Amino acid sequence: MNSNPLFPYPNIHTHKARHSQEVQNCFPEDTYDQGVFSVGIHPCYIKQEGQEQWEQVVARATHPLCVAIGECGLDKRASSPLVLQEEIFRWHISLAQELEKPLIIHCVKSYGEIIQLRKETGATGLWILHGFQKSEALAHQLLASGIKLSFGTALERDPRLQHLVQTLPREDYFFETDEDNE
């Protein structure tokens, strides 16, 4: 995997970093193993109102090895109410803008809402939607809104995604291993 000039890590999202060029995704309560990391509140793991977790995110976000904010976002399958998820996602958007760090986004059945929040907040930083496996039409909607894509191991198995990657400029996409770490 070669890196993207906008964010120079060949693996932008893993849970088990093996070397310093992989961005380890950390939850607020996690300790990171080595190298660079991202930190955020995953919408499926919001505790109570998220305030205590948020304080941990803010404290870790300024660490010199923290290179991105997230994984955060919206997930309509999560048990947390969408209103609470959106509030917490807005906190992440503001923090990423303030610290000028990329935002790593988790999205399930909420693509319209993510696009709307990008427009509504006026955010200008790098947003990366991780684990993209949807249609080419949705990919182009996201890209037109300033949201880049990240592809995981599904890329190896899905000819649609392979075709999509072949048609996109290199600055529009990233690679990740997520859980697989292959």
Backbone bond lengths (Angstrom), bond angles and torsions (degrees), N, CA, C in turn:
res aa  C-N    CA-C-N  psi(-1)  N-CA   C-N-CA  omega(-1)  CA-C   N-CA-C  phi
1 M - - - 1.452 - - 1.525 109.48 -
2 N 1.298 116.34 129.50 1.462 117.66 172.55 1.516 109.07 -102.45
3 S 1.312 114.86 152.12 1.455 120.08 -173.28 1.520 111.62 -81.11
4 N 1.313 114.07 165.93 1.454 123.51 178.56 1.532 107.47 -97.39
5 P 1.331 118.21 136.03 1.470 119.06 -177.54 1.534 114.01 -62.08
6 L 1.331 118.36 -21.05 1.462 120.37 -179.96 1.531 112.73 -75.17
7 F 1.316 116.13 -25.99 1.470 122.71 -177.84 1.526 105.12 -154.95
8 P 1.318 117.96 98.25 1.466 122.02 -161.42 1.532 117.19 -80.56
9 Y 1.313 118.06 37.80 1.457 120.17 178.02 1.527 108.34 -110.68
10 P 1.337 117.42 127.93 1.463 119.13 -177.19 1.525 113.69 -67.45
11 N 1.333 117.40 -20.96 1.464 121.56 177.82 1.527 106.23 -129.89
12 I 1.336 116.85 104.38 1.465 119.69 -172.34 1.528 113.90 -88.36
13 H 1.363 117.29 -2.03 1.462 117.84 -177.26 1.526 109.94 -160.17
14 T 1.321 115.46 105.86 1.458 121.29 174.08 1.523 108.04 -141.65
15 H 1.318 115.73 158.09 1.461 119.89 177.38 1.525 111.45 -101.72
16 K 1.340 116.23 -6.90 1.467 121.09 -178.72 1.524 108.68 -139.88
17 A 1.305 116.78 79.54 1.466 120.48 -179.06 1.518 110.40 -63.99
18 R 1.335 114.84 134.92 1.465 120.23 177.83 1.525 111.60 -106.39
19 H 1.322 116.90 -17.23 1.464 119.71 177.27 1.521 109.63 -153.33
20 S 1.312 116.03 171.56 1.455 122.18 -169.51 1.531 114.52 -69.64
21 Q 1.313 118.92 -10.58 1.467 120.92 179.52 1.520 112.54 -95.23
22 E 1.323 117.67 8.80 1.453 121.88 176.34 1.527 108.16 -108.06
23 V 1.327 116.07 132.99 1.457 120.33 179.26 1.529 107.97 -87.97
24 Q 1.320 115.54 111.22 1.461 120.60 -179.98 1.523 109.40 -80.65
25 N 1.320 115.72 123.05 1.457 120.94 176.40 1.527 108.55 -76.79
26 C 1.324 116.85 124.90 1.464 121.47 179.78 1.526 110.59 -119.58
27 F 1.300 114.85 137.89 1.451 120.95 169.24 1.526 106.88 -81.64
28 P 1.324 118.92 162.73 1.470 119.97 -174.96 1.529 114.67 -53.92
29 E 1.315 116.64 -36.59 1.465 120.00 -175.72 1.528 113.34 -87.51
30 D 1.334 118.09 -5.75 1.464 122.18 -178.05 1.519 112.40 -73.20
31 T 1.318 113.78 155.78 1.450 120.35 163.87 1.524 105.22 -105.07
32 Y 1.296 117.35 147.97 1.455 119.82 -178.13 1.520 108.21 -97.11
33 D 1.335 114.75 147.00 1.465 120.74 -173.12 1.516 113.21 -78.23
34 Q 1.330 115.46 -51.75 1.460 119.35 -176.48 1.517 108.83 -163.68
35 G 1.287 115.83 158.61 1.453 119.88 173.21 1.510 114.21 64.99
36 V 1.312 115.11 -155.95 1.456 121.90 -173.70 1.534 111.89 -81.36
37 F 1.336 115.30 157.92 1.457 119.65 -177.69 1.526 110.90 -148.74
38 S 1.333 113.70 164.98 1.459 121.84 168.68 1.521 106.53 -118.46
39 V 1.321 116.59 157.90 1.460 119.69 179.08 1.523 109.26 -141.69
40 G 1.336 115.07 138.31 1.456 119.87 178.93 1.517 111.18 -174.49
41 I 1.320 114.10 173.06 1.464 121.45 179.08 1.523 107.89 -100.78
42 H 1.313 115.95 111.80 1.470 121.99 177.12 1.530 108.28 -68.52
43 P 1.336 118.91 136.02 1.471 119.73 -176.81 1.526 114.29 -61.89
44 C 1.325 118.48 -21.17 1.465 120.54 178.30 1.521 112.86 -82.60
45 Y 1.334 116.77 -9.99 1.464 120.08 -174.78 1.520 112.97 -124.86
46 I 1.314 117.48 32.16 1.462 121.29 176.34 1.523 108.38 -73.88
47 K 1.330 115.64 128.55 1.460 120.76 178.07 1.520 108.75 -103.36
48 Q 1.321 116.56 132.03 1.463 123.46 -176.20 1.534 108.99 47.48
49 E 1.304 116.83 -121.37 1.469 120.48 -179.68 1.527 112.24 -98.31
50 G 1.328 117.30 3.71 1.453 122.10 175.31 1.522 115.76 83.44
51 Q 1.319 118.25 -1.68 1.465 120.92 -173.94 1.528 112.85 -64.29
52 E 1.330 117.17 -45.84 1.465 119.93 -179.88 1.533 110.60 -64.09
53 Q 1.333 116.35 -41.92 1.465 119.99 176.63 1.525 110.47 -61.68
54 W 1.342 115.65 -40.49 1.458 119.80 -178.28 1.526 111.40 -61.96
55 E 1.309 116.60 -40.44 1.465 120.06 178.54 1.528 110.54 -60.16
56 Q 1.334 117.00 -37.90 1.459 120.89 177.23 1.538 110.83 -67.74
57 V 1.327 116.97 -40.15 1.468 120.92 178.31 1.529 109.62 -60.26
58 V 1.316 116.41 -49.63 1.464 120.84 -177.92 1.527 110.34 -60.48
59 A 1.326 117.31 -42.30 1.465 120.81 -179.68 1.527 111.69 -63.46
60 R 1.315 117.57 -37.61 1.470 120.93 -178.34 1.519 113.65 -84.36
61 A 1.313 117.00 -23.58 1.472 121.22 -173.52 1.518 113.57 -63.47
62 T 1.313 117.39 -25.43 1.470 120.00 -179.45 1.529 113.11 -92.56
63 H 1.306 117.24 -0.52 1.470 120.73 177.18 1.532 108.45 -61.34
64 P 1.331 117.95 139.33 1.472 120.37 -176.36 1.534 114.06 -59.38
65 L 1.329 118.19 -24.18 1.463 120.16 179.28 1.530 113.19 -90.93
66 C 1.331 117.31 -3.33 1.470 120.41 175.51 1.532 107.74 -81.47
67 V 1.331 115.83 113.33 1.466 120.52 -175.41 1.518 113.43 -107.16
68 A 1.347 117.80 -5.88 1.469 120.87 -179.73 1.518 109.83 -156.81
69 I 1.324 114.85 159.27 1.460 122.41 175.93 1.528 107.11 -105.93
70 G 1.311 115.97 132.30 1.456 120.68 179.27 1.523 109.41 126.95
71 E 1.137 116.78 173.68 1.450 137.23 21.97 1.517 107.94 -83.64
72 C 1.307 114.50 126.65 1.453 121.90 -179.68 1.521 106.96 -146.28
73 G 1.315 117.35 169.35 1.454 118.36 177.89 1.508 113.20 151.75
74 L 1.343 114.21 -147.00 1.465 121.85 -176.70 1.524 109.25 -130.45
75 D 1.339 115.71 139.78 1.456 121.43 -179.22 1.528 108.00 -145.17
76 K 1.323 116.32 108.80 1.469 120.06 -177.80 1.520 113.12 -71.79
77 R 1.321 118.44 -6.64 1.467 121.18 175.04 1.526 111.88 -94.04
78 A 1.319 117.81 -10.36 1.469 121.66 -177.87 1.524 110.67 -71.32
79 S 1.320 116.39 155.53 1.463 120.21 180.00 1.527 112.76 -77.28
80 S 1.324 117.75 -21.98 1.467 120.39 177.86 1.515 110.32 -69.95
81 P 1.341 117.71 139.59 1.468 120.06 179.04 1.530 111.22 -59.30
82 L 1.322 116.35 141.85 1.463 121.59 -178.31 1.528 111.24 -59.07
83 V 1.323 118.01 -33.98 1.464 121.70 178.87 1.537 110.05 -61.32
84 L 1.335 116.74 -43.85 1.466 120.95 178.35 1.525 110.09 -67.53
85 Q 1.332 117.42 -43.07 1.463 120.42 177.82 1.529 110.68 -57.54
86 E 1.328 116.43 -43.45 1.460 119.66 -179.10 1.528 111.64 -65.35
87 E 1.325 116.65 -40.87 1.465 119.78 178.19 1.530 110.53 -59.49
88 I 1.327 116.15 -46.70 1.461 120.67 -178.69 1.526 110.43 -68.48
89 F 1.319 117.63 -37.29 1.462 120.47 176.56 1.526 110.36 -62.63
90 R 1.327 117.77 -38.76 1.467 120.97 176.53 1.533 111.39 -62.29
91 W 1.331 117.40 -35.98 1.460 120.13 176.17 1.532 109.59 -60.49
92 H 1.338 115.45 -44.49 1.466 120.63 179.20 1.529 111.33 -62.85
93 I 1.316 116.45 -42.28 1.467 120.89 179.49 1.530 109.51 -58.22
94 S 1.322 116.29 -48.18 1.474 120.72 -179.88 1.516 111.81 -62.20
95 L 1.329 117.10 -43.35 1.464 120.95 -179.28 1.530 110.63 -64.42
96 A 1.321 117.09 -43.94 1.466 120.55 179.16 1.522 110.62 -61.51
97 Q 1.332 116.85 -41.30 1.467 120.76 177.96 1.526 110.56 -64.08
98 E 1.327 115.62 -47.00 1.464 120.61 -177.75 1.526 111.82 -60.96
99 L 1.334 116.53 -42.75 1.462 121.07 -176.76 1.531 112.87 -90.25
100 E 1.322 115.65 -3.52 1.473 122.27 -178.57 1.526 110.95 55.16
101 K 1.339 114.88 49.75 1.464 121.81 178.14 1.525 109.00 -119.26
102 P 1.335 116.91 149.38 1.467 119.97 176.81 1.525 111.16 -61.51
103 L 1.324 115.21 154.90 1.457 123.21 178.47 1.525 107.90 -111.90
104 I 1.333 117.77 120.17 1.465 123.16 178.83 1.527 107.02 -96.07
105 I 1.341 116.15 118.94 1.465 121.47 -168.56 1.522 112.51 -110.85
106 H 1.325 115.08 130.54 1.465 124.58 170.00 1.523 106.43 -97.32
107 C 1.324 116.85 129.59 1.465 119.48 -178.81 1.519 109.98 -142.82
108 V 1.330 116.15 124.91 1.456 122.22 173.25 1.519 107.74 -130.30
109 K 1.334 115.01 116.83 1.470 123.28 176.85 1.524 112.92 55.45
110 S 1.346 116.94 31.07 1.467 121.87 -176.33 1.525 111.77 -137.50
111 Y 1.308 117.22 27.93 1.463 120.42 -174.75 1.517 112.16 -64.06
112 G 1.311 117.84 -41.70 1.466 120.99 177.56 1.519 111.54 -60.21
113 E 1.319 116.24 -41.29 1.456 120.84 179.64 1.533 111.33 -66.37
114 I 1.319 117.04 -39.61 1.469 120.86 178.80 1.532 109.72 -64.11
115 I 1.324 116.28 -45.92 1.473 120.56 178.36 1.520 110.22 -60.73
116 Q 1.328 117.00 -43.71 1.466 121.24 179.71 1.528 111.21 -62.42
117 L 1.326 117.36 -41.79 1.466 120.63 179.37 1.522 111.15 -66.00
118 R 1.304 117.66 -35.28 1.473 120.18 176.75 1.533 109.18 -60.65
119 K 1.337 115.94 -45.66 1.474 120.36 -179.96 1.527 110.82 -68.41
120 E 1.320 115.77 -48.50 1.463 121.77 -174.32 1.523 113.30 -62.81
121 T 1.335 116.83 -39.44 1.466 119.95 -177.35 1.523 112.29 -81.35
122 G 1.315 116.91 -17.13 1.462 119.96 -177.19 1.520 112.45 69.38
123 A 1.323 116.98 18.86 1.464 121.40 -179.60 1.525 110.06 -60.39
124 T 1.311 115.23 139.14 1.463 119.88 -178.25 1.526 112.47 -119.53
125 G 1.320 117.59 -5.84 1.460 120.74 -178.64 1.517 112.50 -73.54
126 L 1.322 114.65 176.28 1.452 121.93 179.30 1.523 109.95 -74.22
127 W 1.333 116.35 119.13 1.455 123.07 173.85 1.522 106.90 -110.78
128 I 1.330 116.83 131.37 1.462 122.04 179.51 1.523 108.39 -125.12
129 L 1.330 116.06 118.42 1.456 121.30 176.92 1.526 107.09 -86.15
130 H 1.315 116.06 113.44 1.463 118.94 -173.44 1.526 111.75 -86.73
131 G 1.334 114.60 151.31 1.458 121.27 176.14 1.519 114.36 68.89
132 F 1.329 118.10 34.53 1.464 120.41 -176.22 1.527 110.63 -66.33
133 Q 1.367 115.01 129.56 1.467 121.81 179.22 1.525 111.53 -142.36
134 K 1.296 117.62 19.65 1.465 120.88 -174.33 1.523 111.60 -97.43
135 S 1.323 116.68 -162.21 1.460 122.94 -172.81 1.523 112.83 -76.82
136 E 1.322 114.57 161.15 1.455 121.03 175.98 1.524 110.53 -64.04
137 A 1.328 116.83 -37.09 1.472 120.13 178.99 1.527 110.63 -61.64
138 L 1.336 117.44 -45.13 1.467 120.55 178.20 1.531 110.23 -65.28
139 A 1.313 117.15 -38.99 1.466 120.35 177.82 1.527 110.01 -56.77
140 H 1.315 117.07 -44.65 1.460 119.89 -178.57 1.529 112.13 -70.34
141 Q 1.334 117.86 -31.59 1.471 120.48 174.38 1.523 110.38 -64.20
142 L 1.315 116.31 -45.22 1.462 120.79 179.64 1.527 110.59 -63.27
143 L 1.318 116.17 -47.21 1.464 120.25 -179.80 1.522 111.65 -61.93
144 A 1.329 117.06 -39.42 1.465 120.74 178.48 1.526 111.39 -64.38
145 S 1.333 116.51 -24.12 1.468 121.69 178.15 1.520 112.13 -89.83
146 G 1.317 117.98 1.87 1.460 120.98 179.53 1.510 114.06 87.36
147 I 1.328 117.23 18.83 1.459 121.60 -179.36 1.527 108.16 -108.90
148 K 1.336 116.37 118.62 1.467 122.36 -179.66 1.521 109.62 -82.70
149 L 1.320 116.18 166.63 1.461 122.46 -175.42 1.519 110.87 -116.02
150 S 1.321 116.35 150.42 1.450 121.80 172.95 1.526 107.93 -127.96
151 F 1.323 114.85 137.07 1.459 121.41 -177.05 1.515 109.99 -115.25
152 G 1.341 114.82 135.07 1.454 121.29 177.59 1.512 111.18 -102.11
153 T 1.317 115.80 -153.85 1.458 121.22 -175.20 1.527 113.17 -67.62
154 A 1.317 118.99 -14.78 1.472 121.04 174.92 1.525 110.52 -59.69
155 L 1.306 116.58 -26.28 1.465 121.45 178.61 1.527 111.51 -58.06
156 E 1.322 116.43 -33.91 1.473 120.49 -179.84 1.523 112.50 -67.53
157 R 1.328 117.63 -25.81 1.466 122.27 -173.41 1.522 114.51 -107.40
158 D 1.326 117.76 -15.90 1.458 120.81 -169.93 1.535 111.61 -110.57
159 P 1.325 117.28 106.91 1.464 120.24 -179.52 1.539 113.59 -60.38
160 R 1.336 117.22 -30.02 1.477 119.95 177.21 1.513 110.92 -62.60
161 L 1.337 116.07 -45.39 1.456 120.43 179.21 1.523 111.10 -67.68
162 Q 1.319 117.03 -38.01 1.463 120.69 177.93 1.529 110.21 -61.22
163 H 1.324 116.14 -43.55 1.467 120.14 178.21 1.528 110.23 -63.29
164 L 1.319 116.34 -44.34 1.460 120.80 -179.96 1.530 110.74 -57.84
165 V 1.326 117.32 -49.16 1.462 121.09 -179.21 1.527 110.78 -59.51
166 Q 1.313 116.61 -38.76 1.470 120.25 -179.70 1.528 112.47 -65.54
167 T 1.326 117.41 -23.75 1.465 120.56 -177.42 1.522 113.62 -94.73
168 L 1.318 117.85 -11.42 1.470 121.34 -174.49 1.522 111.82 -93.37
169 P 1.332 116.66 146.25 1.467 119.51 170.40 1.537 109.33 -63.55
170 R 1.320 117.38 147.05 1.469 121.48 -175.70 1.530 112.84 -57.62
171 E 1.309 118.48 -31.34 1.471 119.54 -178.65 1.536 113.11 -73.82
172 D 1.327 118.34 -4.60 1.462 121.18 -178.94 1.523 114.37 -92.90
173 Y 1.335 117.79 -6.07 1.462 117.83 -177.17 1.528 111.92 -146.26
174 F 1.333 112.65 161.64 1.454 123.20 -178.67 1.525 108.09 -135.31
175 F 1.330 115.44 171.30 1.459 120.88 176.50 1.526 109.84 -121.06
176 E 1.325 114.38 154.39 1.472 121.49 179.63 1.518 109.03 -152.53
177 T 1.306 115.15 160.32 1.472 119.29 173.52 1.521 110.98 -109.50
178 D 1.313 118.29 -18.50 1.466 123.95 -177.03 1.515 108.75 50.37
179 E 1.311 120.03 -122.07 1.474 122.86 -176.35 1.522 112.41 -75.82
180 D 1.343 117.21 -33.89 1.469 121.03 -173.03 1.507 113.82 -61.18
181 N 1.322 117.30 -45.46 1.462 123.97 -177.70 1.532 111.98 55.09
182 E 1.309 115.90 40.49 1.479 122.05 176.67 1.502 110.23 -100.23
